Amino acid sequence: MVRATQHNGSTETRPDGDGSSGPERGGPRGPRPLGESLRTLRRDVRELLAALEQTSASASDALREQIDERPYAVLGAGFVAGYVLGGGMTLRLMAILLGAAGRATIAQLVTRTVRPWEGGGASA
């Protein structure tokens, strides 16, 4: 349904109610049968669960790989995550740590960028 209204001499047309186009809010084709909607919902839920299972498996494999390669880094990350989730991290402390981590990362990037230039440069 469309409702026409007049404001300041101009006529506007707007959808009536919530903007649905069918008389029973089912769109231009009308409402879908409940059984069809349930089948679609079940299929979508199965697809979602399969995707979550696959994501969980790949995350688990990646975590196991990191545990084997860098056990102390994983232990430290677990400690930090537990501390933050436990409410021990204030905003001020988080800002200080993130600032320090950012500076360390930039310093490491600069070092990696400058090192290749040091070895084969022109002599003075």
Beta strands, then each sheet from edge to edge (+ up, - down):
strand 1: 2-7
strand 2: 10-15
sheet 1: 1+ 2-
end
